[in-house]
Amino acid sequence: MKAKQHFDPSPEIIKSLLKLNRRKAFFILDKKIEVQLKKFPNSSFLHNLKGSSLSDQNRLEESLKSFNLALESAKKPEVILNNIGVTEIKLNRFEDAIQTFYQAINLNSSYAEAHYNIAQTLRKLKRTEEAILSYEKAIQINPKYAKAFLFKALAFKNLGNFKESISAAKQALSIQPDYGIAHRLLTSMSTYSDKNKLHLMEMESEYQKDLLEPEDRIQLAFGLGKAYEDLKEYKKAFFKFEEGNRLYRSSISYSTENRTRLFSLLKENFNKEFFDSSTSLSSQGDKMIFVIGMPRSGTSLVEQILSSHSLVYGAGELRYLKEAVDDSLFDIDGIIFPKNIKMHDPNSFDILGLNYLKSIGDLGKDEGRFVVDKMPYNFMHVGVIHRSLPNAKIILCEREPLDNCFSIYKQKFGIGNDFAYSLKETGEYYNLYKDLINHWESVLPKKMFRVSYEDLIANQEKVSKKMIDFCQLDWEEECLNFHSTKREVNTASAVQVRKPIYKTSVNLWEKYKDNLNPLITELNKG
């Protein structure tokens, strides 16, 4: 009689490996997995765990190899296919990911997570209405799928369908009452008053629970801050904003020194000598409009006004320029961007521009129309834009510094913006930003069209006409009715840009001035 063949390690070893994975102790985990793979080379569990570890370390191509090995002996291949699809999303292979998720569904039609991930991928492709149908399929399979309800709510919000968004968010909360991000989503679409405080009281009740998860507590703190601000209870509002920022800041790593080094290198390398000695070989970018500036400086409003023009497509916050920089201005002998820009062939910038335009073309929305890329942080890449897309238009959005910085501090961002969770660090970052903008103005005078948020609010038609003229477009009255434009908005301003111009956010910092000394002190140094 043959001895029973084991394909996986013992339950005790599996438990210890999963514990290391939860702790994100990847270095130790990877070594222990390799030891176990020598004993169990056909273990689907080990190959899958290795793939997950590599994916979490952003070693994505390596992780795909491990997942494919896991697939060979998987008892539930749909789970492995789902992991492959998620990795393909990270690699921006969205169409491939959709096909992979459908393979998983063909094996198990009731696999709710695969339907959910199809929806997530469709949203990235800006096929939001299709995404909503996939969220609904996931919910049909698992009516208690709170996360699917949440992202369905976010999709409706992006489309400007606030009634359906509120309904879906409430359904998520009926399943998971302490779901902090769902509460905060509701606050973004609600206006609180003495007659409308029920949801605020529900949030406070959840916030007081000792066993609340840290992420839910952070989200609730920001939501409560917004609700108390609506009620003009500014001391309570600030306390909640401060609590949410403090909790989140303690969970991330950020250094002003690192940002200072990067910005200094940008100025040192993209200097006057560089621009005087190099000229673009092309005239690329004549249909591109870049809207740049600090977050919360009015970039979404400006994009919405521009996108109300019949010849303009608002593409939102795109990561394509940074990806094109990484691909075209790659490391040379260990020297990285921006220190290596003079080491590259001058044609590299033209290739960079072509690669960027190819990415934009993949959106399929630019047939004869101008495309707006409103990634705020492209303010770091004004020099790159000038060299790689010399005919592109650049609009710089500016806002009163205290209003701008405090608006950032009040916002819980999805990812990135790690400087934003400390008043002092937000002030330090703003000063770095302002110094870099001054540098661009010095070496590339009149390259940027500057739009003051306050001026736009006070003189909407006048400023809007100047913007449209700068973009070399004829004026259209629809640009004044930007709030009626039917388009997807994926930023924190998704609600605000659906409203006519309003002035309530101008000088709002003054309501909190007694609490803003760390920010004021830093800004005064700039």
VEXFI-413987 format. One record per residue (C-alpha): residue number from 0; x, y, z. Coordinates in nm, 3 decimals, m for minus. Example, Ala and Ser with C-alpha at 12.3 -4.5 7.8 and 13.67 -1.06 7.14 Angstrom:
% residues 2
0 1.230 m0.450 0.780 $
1 1.367 m0.106 0.714 $
***
This chain:
% residues 526
0 0.000 0.000 0.000 $
1 0.142 0.338 m0.103 $
2 0.214 0.598 0.164 $
3 m0.015 0.902 0.151 $
4 0.147 1.177 m0.055 $
5 0.148 1.526 0.097 $
6 0.151 1.827 m0.136 $
7 0.142 2.095 0.135 $
8 0.331 2.165 0.459 $
9 0.179 2.080 0.796 $
10 m0.105 2.296 0.934 $
11 0.135 2.438 1.195 $
12 0.381 2.558 0.928 $
13 0.098 2.698 0.713 $
14 m0.027 2.892 1.015 $
15 0.319 3.038 1.084 $
16 0.365 3.140 0.718 $
17 0.026 3.312 0.708 $
18 0.115 3.497 1.028 $
19 0.435 3.631 0.864 $
20 0.230 3.736 0.562 $
21 m0.016 3.928 0.780 $
22 0.277 4.104 0.949 $
23 0.421 4.184 0.602 $
24 0.752 4.030 0.712 $
25 0.827 3.952 0.349 $
26 1.204 3.896 0.375 $
27 1.165 3.620 0.634 $
28 0.850 3.486 0.468 $
29 1.016 3.447 0.127 $
30 1.309 3.255 0.278 $
31 1.079 3.019 0.469 $
32 0.864 2.958 0.160 $
33 1.176 2.862 m0.041 $
34 1.272 2.610 0.229 $
35 0.924 2.456 0.216 $
36 0.915 2.451 m0.165 $
37 1.221 2.222 m0.165 $
38 1.012 1.973 0.034 $
39 0.680 2.042 m0.141 $
40 0.763 2.164 m0.495 $
41 0.407 2.104 m0.620 $
42 0.231 2.288 m0.336 $
43 m0.028 2.521 m0.485 $
44 m0.059 2.687 m0.144 $
45 0.313 2.774 m0.129 $
46 0.332 2.904 m0.487 $
47 0.018 3.112 m0.431 $
48 0.151 3.257 m0.104 $
49 0.483 3.335 m0.273 $
50 0.294 3.509 m0.552 $
51 0.096 3.716 m0.300 $
52 0.415 3.812 m0.114 $
53 0.591 3.916 m0.436 $
54 0.284 4.113 m0.549 $
55 0.273 4.299 m0.217 $
56 0.641 4.388 m0.272 $
57 0.553 4.521 m0.620 $
58 0.758 4.242 m0.783 $
59 0.469 4.187 m1.017 $
60 0.616 3.989 m1.308 $
61 0.778 3.748 m1.060 $
62 0.447 3.711 m0.877 $
63 0.270 3.610 m1.200 $
64 0.518 3.325 m1.247 $
65 0.442 3.198 m0.897 $
66 0.066 3.225 m0.945 $
67 0.089 3.029 m1.271 $
68 0.283 2.755 m1.091 $
69 0.012 2.754 m0.822 $
70 m0.251 2.714 m1.095 $
71 m0.105 2.379 m1.210 $
72 m0.216 2.188 m0.899 $
73 m0.482 2.420 m0.754 $
74 m0.792 2.266 m0.599 $
75 m0.971 2.598 m0.654 $
76 m0.813 2.743 m0.970 $
77 m1.063 3.030 m0.976 $
78 m0.897 3.174 m0.663 $
79 m0.554 3.167 m0.828 $
80 m0.696 3.322 m1.146 $
81 m0.846 3.598 m0.933 $
82 m0.500 3.668 m0.786 $
83 m0.351 3.677 m1.135 $
84 m0.617 3.924 m1.244 $
85 m0.550 4.153 m0.949 $
86 m0.178 4.151 m1.038 $
87 m0.261 4.234 m1.401 $
88 m0.456 4.536 m1.275 $
89 m0.143 4.651 m1.089 $
90 0.048 4.616 m1.418 $
91 m0.217 4.829 m1.596 $
92 m0.310 4.529 m1.814 $
93 m0.678 4.598 m1.766 $
94 m0.819 4.407 m2.064 $
95 m0.607 4.104 m1.972 $
96 m0.734 4.127 m1.615 $
97 m1.098 4.127 m1.727 $
98 m1.039 3.814 m1.936 $
99 m0.867 3.644 m1.641 $
100 m1.156 3.723 m1.406 $
101 m1.400 3.582 m1.662 $
102 m1.193 3.260 m1.672 $
103 m1.243 3.239 m1.294 $
104 m1.618 3.296 m1.334 $
105 m1.639 3.026 m1.604 $
106 m1.500 2.784 m1.346 $
107 m1.724 2.911 m1.067 $
108 m2.016 3.129 m1.174 $
109 m2.100 3.216 m0.812 $
110 m1.755 3.363 m0.740 $
111 m1.863 3.707 m0.618 $
112 m1.509 3.842 m0.574 $
113 m1.429 3.794 m0.943 $
114 m1.739 3.993 m1.042 $
115 m1.635 4.263 m0.795 $
116 m1.284 4.276 m0.944 $
117 m1.425 4.302 m1.298 $
118 m1.617 4.607 m1.173 $
119 m1.301 4.757 m1.022 $
120 m1.118 4.708 m1.353 $
121 m1.400 4.858 m1.558 $
122 m1.391 5.168 m1.338 $
123 m1.022 5.209 m1.417 $
124 m1.115 5.192 m1.786 $
125 m1.379 5.462 m1.718 $
126 m1.654 5.218 m1.815 $
127 m1.838 5.307 m1.496 $
128 m2.193 5.216 m1.595 $
129 m2.073 4.866 m1.691 $
130 m1.886 4.850 m1.360 $
131 m2.207 4.915 m1.169 $
132 m2.367 4.611 m1.338 $
133 m2.074 4.394 m1.225 $
134 m2.101 4.523 m0.867 $
135 m2.468 4.429 m0.880 $
136 m2.381 4.075 m0.999 $
137 m2.143 4.039 m0.704 $
138 m2.414 4.162 m0.468 $
139 m2.672 3.927 m0.622 $
140 m2.440 3.635 m0.538 $
141 m2.350 3.773 m0.193 $
142 m2.616 4.013 m0.060 $
143 m2.391 4.084 0.243 $
144 m2.101 4.210 0.028 $
145 m2.056 4.549 0.201 $
146 m1.747 4.640 m0.003 $
147 m1.935 4.591 m0.331 $
148 m2.213 4.821 m0.205 $
149 m1.949 5.079 m0.107 $
150 m1.779 5.086 m0.447 $
151 m2.113 5.083 m0.624 $
152 m2.190 5.396 m0.419 $
153 m1.857 5.553 m0.521 $
154 m1.928 5.477 m0.888 $
155 m2.269 5.643 m0.871 $
156 m2.109 5.943 m0.696 $
157 m1.847 5.977 m0.972 $
158 m2.129 5.985 m1.228 $
159 m2.312 6.254 m1.030 $
160 m2.600 6.021 m0.937 $
161 m2.602 6.115 m0.568 $
162 m2.943 5.965 m0.482 $
163 m2.834 5.616 m0.592 $
164 m2.495 5.665 m0.429 $
165 m2.648 5.752 m0.092 $
166 m2.879 5.449 m0.117 $
167 m2.588 5.211 m0.187 $
168 m2.377 5.361 0.094 $
169 m2.665 5.312 0.337 $
170 m2.696 4.950 0.226 $
171 m2.326 4.900 0.299 $
172 m2.380 5.045 0.648 $
173 m2.684 4.825 0.711 $
174 m2.448 4.528 0.669 $
175 m2.148 4.681 0.847 $
176 m2.257 4.969 1.077 $
177 m1.899 5.062 1.171 $
178 m1.783 5.088 0.806 $
179 m1.594 5.416 0.841 $
180 m1.535 5.491 0.473 $
181 m1.905 5.442 0.396 $
182 m1.993 5.691 0.669 $
183 m1.742 5.942 0.531 $
184 m1.879 5.893 0.179 $
185 m2.226 5.979 0.309 $
186 m2.096 6.298 0.475 $
187 m1.950 6.416 0.142 $
188 m2.300 6.412 m0.011 $
189 m2.489 6.547 0.291 $
190 m2.534 6.888 0.448 $
191 m2.584 6.872 0.825 $
192 m2.811 7.104 1.021 $
193 m2.994 7.109 1.353 $
194 m3.280 6.931 1.175 $
195 m3.051 6.679 1.004 $
196 m2.823 6.530 1.270 $
197 m2.933 6.166 1.286 $
198 m2.640 6.038 1.080 $
199 m2.396 6.247 1.285 $
200 m2.527 6.085 1.604 $
201 m2.490 5.740 1.444 $
202 m2.127 5.819 1.357 $
203 m2.054 5.941 1.710 $
204 m2.203 5.621 1.851 $
205 m1.975 5.406 1.634 $
206 m1.675 5.629 1.705 $
207 m1.705 5.574 2.080 $
208 m1.673 5.195 2.049 $
209 m1.345 5.067 2.193 $
210 m1.307 4.779 1.948 $
211 m1.343 4.994 1.635 $
212 m1.077 4.913 1.372 $
213 m0.815 5.191 1.332 $
214 m0.902 5.249 0.963 $
215 m1.273 5.289 1.047 $
216 m1.188 5.529 1.333 $
217 m0.977 5.742 1.097 $
218 m1.252 5.756 0.832 $
219 m1.518 5.838 1.093 $
220 m1.303 6.117 1.240 $
221 m1.282 6.292 0.901 $
222 m1.653 6.237 0.841 $
223 m1.744 6.381 1.181 $
224 m1.518 6.679 1.119 $
225 m1.706 6.757 0.799 $
226 m2.045 6.720 0.974 $
227 m1.949 6.953 1.261 $
228 m1.814 7.206 1.010 $
229 m2.155 7.209 0.840 $
230 m2.307 7.285 1.181 $
231 m2.049 7.565 1.229 $
232 m1.922 7.390 1.542 $
233 m1.563 7.464 1.443 $
234 m1.390 7.358 1.766 $
235 m1.550 7.013 1.751 $
236 m1.477 6.995 1.379 $
237 m1.108 7.072 1.427 $
238 m1.077 6.821 1.710 $
239 m1.209 6.546 1.481 $
240 m0.992 6.651 1.186 $
241 m0.688 6.660 1.416 $
242 m0.770 6.316 1.556 $
243 m0.812 6.161 1.211 $
244 m0.487 6.315 1.085 $
245 m0.293 6.212 1.395 $
246 m0.410 5.852 1.374 $
247 m0.334 5.820 1.004 $
248 0.000 6.002 1.025 $
249 0.117 5.752 1.288 $
250 0.057 5.468 1.040 $
251 0.267 5.598 0.749 $
252 0.626 5.693 0.678 $
253 0.693 6.040 0.534 $
254 0.993 6.271 0.528 $
255 1.003 6.637 0.425 $
256 1.379 6.592 0.380 $
257 1.323 6.340 0.100 $
258 1.085 6.577 m0.081 $
259 1.332 6.861 m0.035 $
260 1.606 6.655 m0.203 $
261 1.381 6.564 m0.497 $
262 1.267 6.921 m0.558 $
263 1.627 7.048 m0.531 $
264 1.738 6.791 m0.790 $
265 1.459 6.898 m1.025 $
266 1.578 7.259 m1.004 $
267 1.947 7.169 m1.038 $
268 1.900 6.952 m1.347 $
269 1.617 7.131 m1.527 $
270 1.810 7.459 m1.519 $
271 1.838 7.742 m1.771 $
272 2.147 7.586 m1.927 $
273 1.958 7.261 m1.993 $
274 1.672 7.439 m2.172 $
275 1.906 7.672 m2.364 $
276 2.114 7.380 m2.492 $
277 1.829 7.146 m2.586 $
278 1.535 7.189 m2.815 $
279 1.256 6.948 m2.892 $
280 1.273 6.781 m3.230 $
281 0.895 6.763 m3.250 $
282 0.584 6.976 m3.216 $
283 0.392 6.723 m3.007 $
284 0.114 6.796 m2.762 $
285 m0.096 7.054 m2.946 $
286 m0.415 6.878 m2.825 $
287 m0.301 6.838 m2.463 $
288 m0.400 7.058 m2.168 $
289 m0.229 6.993 m1.834 $
290 m0.404 7.132 m1.524 $
291 m0.156 7.139 m1.236 $
292 m0.118 7.278 m0.885 $
293 m0.148 7.172 m0.525 $
294 m0.431 6.930 m0.439 $
295 m0.749 7.118 m0.339 $
296 m0.640 7.428 m0.535 $
297 m0.930 7.428 m0.783 $
298 m0.795 7.180 m1.039 $
299 m1.125 6.985 m1.055 $
300 m1.325 7.304 m1.104 $
301 m1.095 7.421 m1.385 $
302 m1.111 7.079 m1.553 $
303 m1.490 7.077 m1.528 $
304 m1.513 7.421 m1.692 $
305 m1.277 7.317 m1.973 $
306 m1.455 6.983 m2.021 $
307 m1.786 7.162 m2.070 $
308 m1.648 7.276 m2.407 $
309 m1.760 7.055 m2.696 $
310 m1.401 7.010 m2.818 $
311 m1.251 6.910 m2.482 $
312 m1.243 6.573 m2.303 $
313 m1.160 6.574 m1.932 $
314 m0.955 6.260 m1.862 $
315 m0.913 6.321 m1.488 $
316 m0.600 6.254 m1.285 $
317 m0.378 6.039 m1.507 $
318 m0.056 5.865 m1.401 $
319 0.064 5.829 m1.758 $
320 0.319 6.112 m1.752 $
321 0.508 5.969 m1.454 $
322 0.496 5.623 m1.613 $
323 0.634 5.767 m1.939 $
324 0.913 5.938 m1.741 $
325 1.001 5.611 m1.567 $
326 1.002 5.419 m1.898 $
327 1.194 5.671 m2.112 $
328 1.432 5.830 m1.860 $
329 1.536 5.502 m1.701 $
330 1.834 5.452 m1.468 $
331 2.180 5.471 m1.628 $
332 2.460 5.309 m1.428 $
333 2.254 5.348 m1.113 $
334 2.190 5.720 m1.173 $
335 1.819 5.793 m1.164 $
336 1.585 6.070 m1.280 $
337 1.626 6.368 m1.267 $
338 2.006 6.347 m1.223 $
339 2.039 6.148 m1.546 $
340 1.850 6.369 m1.793 $
341 2.169 6.494 m1.964 $
342 2.299 6.137 m1.993 $
343 2.005 6.033 m2.211 $
344 1.990 6.084 m2.587 $
345 1.799 6.411 m2.659 $
346 1.549 6.199 m2.855 $
347 1.446 6.034 m2.526 $
348 1.219 6.327 m2.446 $
349 1.046 6.303 m2.784 $
350 0.997 5.929 m2.732 $
351 0.862 6.006 m2.383 $
352 0.606 6.239 m2.541 $
353 0.508 5.978 m2.800 $
354 0.463 5.713 m2.530 $
355 0.248 5.950 m2.326 $
356 0.029 6.033 m2.627 $
357 m0.008 5.661 m2.702 $
358 m0.139 5.610 m2.347 $
359 m0.383 5.897 m2.394 $
360 m0.490 5.750 m2.727 $
361 m0.576 5.424 m2.552 $
362 m0.853 5.612 m2.373 $
363 m1.028 5.629 m2.709 $
364 m1.179 5.967 m2.628 $
365 m0.947 6.207 m2.804 $
366 m1.076 6.188 m3.160 $
367 m1.021 6.547 m3.268 $
368 m1.073 6.675 m2.915 $
369 m0.836 6.832 m2.666 $
370 m0.757 6.610 m2.366 $
371 m0.724 6.749 m2.013 $
372 m0.486 6.570 m1.776 $
373 m0.547 6.719 m1.433 $
374 m0.297 6.525 m1.226 $
375 m0.200 6.805 m0.983 $
376 0.148 6.666 m0.918 $
377 0.251 6.717 m1.279 $
378 0.369 7.054 m1.142 $
379 0.691 6.860 m1.077 $
380 0.717 6.781 m1.448 $
381 0.674 7.120 m1.615 $
382 1.027 7.079 m1.752 $
383 0.946 6.733 m1.888 $
384 0.624 6.861 m2.050 $
385 0.809 7.151 m2.213 $
386 1.069 6.919 m2.367 $
387 0.852 6.620 m2.458 $
388 0.520 6.787 m2.547 $
389 0.629 7.141 m2.638 $
390 0.290 7.247 m2.779 $
391 0.090 7.135 m2.475 $
392 m0.093 7.399 m2.272 $
393 m0.025 7.417 m1.896 $
394 m0.275 7.579 m1.658 $
395 m0.152 7.634 m1.302 $
396 m0.424 7.654 m1.035 $
397 m0.343 7.867 m0.731 $
398 m0.533 7.928 m0.409 $
399 m0.482 8.134 m0.096 $
400 m0.217 7.923 0.088 $
401 m0.397 7.886 0.423 $
402 m0.727 7.791 0.259 $
403 m0.544 7.552 0.026 $
404 m0.339 7.381 0.297 $
405 m0.620 7.353 0.549 $
406 m0.851 7.212 0.282 $
407 m0.587 6.942 0.225 $
408 m0.565 6.873 0.600 $
409 m0.942 6.820 0.619 $
410 m0.939 6.557 0.345 $
411 m0.873 6.185 0.390 $
412 m0.718 6.092 0.056 $
413 m0.733 5.742 m0.088 $
414 m0.363 5.691 m0.159 $
415 m0.053 5.910 m0.160 $
416 m0.044 6.271 m0.042 $
417 0.151 6.153 0.263 $
418 0.255 6.509 0.354 $
419 m0.111 6.599 0.411 $
420 m0.166 6.459 0.760 $
421 0.032 6.714 0.960 $
422 m0.021 7.091 0.958 $
423 0.355 7.148 0.984 $
424 0.442 6.907 0.704 $
425 0.166 7.041 0.482 $
426 0.313 7.390 0.524 $
427 0.662 7.260 0.450 $
428 0.540 7.087 0.134 $
429 0.354 7.398 0.016 $
430 0.675 7.601 0.048 $
431 0.864 7.342 m0.158 $
432 0.589 7.354 m0.421 $
433 0.593 7.735 m0.436 $
434 0.973 7.741 m0.468 $
435 0.960 7.492 m0.757 $
436 0.688 7.693 m0.935 $
437 0.906 8.003 m0.902 $
438 1.190 7.804 m1.059 $
439 0.976 7.701 m1.357 $
440 0.871 8.064 m1.406 $
441 1.236 8.165 m1.400 $
442 1.364 7.913 m1.656 $
443 1.044 7.886 m1.865 $
444 0.880 8.229 m1.841 $
445 0.512 8.249 m1.943 $
446 0.495 7.873 m2.001 $
447 0.207 7.840 m1.753 $
448 m0.128 8.018 m1.751 $
449 m0.198 8.097 m1.386 $
450 m0.554 8.081 m1.253 $
451 m0.638 8.214 m0.907 $
452 m0.916 8.016 m0.741 $
453 m1.041 8.329 m0.566 $
454 m1.038 8.526 m0.893 $
455 m1.227 8.247 m1.070 $
456 m1.491 8.243 m0.794 $
457 m1.532 8.623 m0.806 $
458 m1.512 8.664 m1.186 $
459 m1.624 8.332 m1.332 $
460 m1.701 8.443 m1.687 $
461 m1.398 8.670 m1.729 $
462 m1.147 8.413 m1.604 $
463 m1.316 8.124 m1.788 $
464 m1.296 8.312 m2.117 $
465 m0.925 8.381 m2.062 $
466 m0.865 8.009 m1.997 $
467 m1.050 7.903 m2.310 $
468 m0.863 8.163 m2.514 $
469 m0.528 8.042 m2.375 $
470 m0.620 7.693 m2.500 $
471 m0.682 7.845 m2.845 $
472 m1.048 7.748 m2.844 $
473 m1.355 7.952 m2.932 $
474 m1.578 8.049 m2.642 $
475 m1.889 7.838 m2.568 $
476 m2.157 7.943 m2.319 $
477 m2.175 7.587 m2.185 $
478 m1.848 7.657 m2.003 $
479 m2.047 7.877 m1.762 $
480 m2.288 7.590 m1.693 $
481 m2.009 7.350 m1.600 $
482 m2.211 7.206 m1.310 $
483 m2.459 7.057 m1.560 $
484 m2.194 6.877 m1.764 $
485 m2.250 6.499 m1.770 $
486 m1.909 6.345 m1.713 $
487 m1.733 6.126 m1.459 $
488 m1.542 6.298 m1.177 $
489 m1.319 6.075 m0.963 $
490 m1.166 6.325 m0.721 $
491 m1.252 6.455 m0.375 $
492 m1.435 6.742 m0.549 $
493 m1.687 6.513 m0.725 $
494 m1.978 6.676 m0.537 $
495 m1.858 7.037 m0.550 $
496 m1.812 7.051 m0.929 $
497 m2.179 6.955 m0.976 $
498 m2.279 7.283 m0.806 $
499 m2.271 7.638 m0.942 $
500 m1.986 7.862 m0.823 $
501 m2.005 7.919 m0.447 $
502 m1.794 8.132 m0.214 $
503 m1.830 7.958 0.122 $
504 m1.485 7.796 0.102 $
505 m1.302 8.129 0.057 $
506 m1.123 8.232 0.380 $
507 m1.276 7.939 0.566 $
508 m0.940 7.891 0.743 $
509 m1.019 8.198 0.954 $
510 m1.281 7.996 1.147 $
511 m0.995 7.774 1.266 $
512 m0.710 8.024 1.293 $
513 m0.647 7.963 1.666 $
514 m0.562 7.599 1.584 $
515 m0.348 7.660 1.277 $
516 m0.027 7.799 1.430 $
517 0.198 7.512 1.308 $
518 0.075 7.572 0.951 $
519 0.093 7.951 0.972 $
520 0.447 7.936 1.112 $
521 0.569 7.719 0.822 $
522 0.398 7.926 0.553 $
523 0.556 8.241 0.694 $
524 0.897 8.086 0.627 $
525 0.820 8.054 0.255 $
***
